[in-house]
């Protein structure tokens, strides 16, 4: 009986390991991966002196087409319909529907080519971003 229980337990562990690994959320074909960093400080100082840390928190993938057609009065409403991805220690890896997105963090609304990405079907794009907030 003891040997039978050991066999059942080992079989269950092997099955559970296989099941969990097959549900891995990093197993996708279309999306983005990269490193996201954030810093803040005096913007009158040289750019090369800026200090960044790995960002932990929510990233908002805002569809560029919607962002381009909105008025400034409903900017915060756009976050409600954005794709939100929570990252830790700067590590971005997520599946996205093909399209062009502006990547933002909640308290830093900035749109330019450096934080814009186009996702193509069947491609995992690489995008590293440094957000810097001026405090002066």
Protein Blocks (a to p, Z undefined) as FASTA:
>chain_A
ZZmmmmmmmmmmmmmmmmmmmmpcklcfbdcddddddddddfkbcfklpccdddeddddd
ddfklmmmpcfklmmmmmmmmccdddeehiacddddedddddddfklccddfklgccdde
hiacdddddddddfZZ
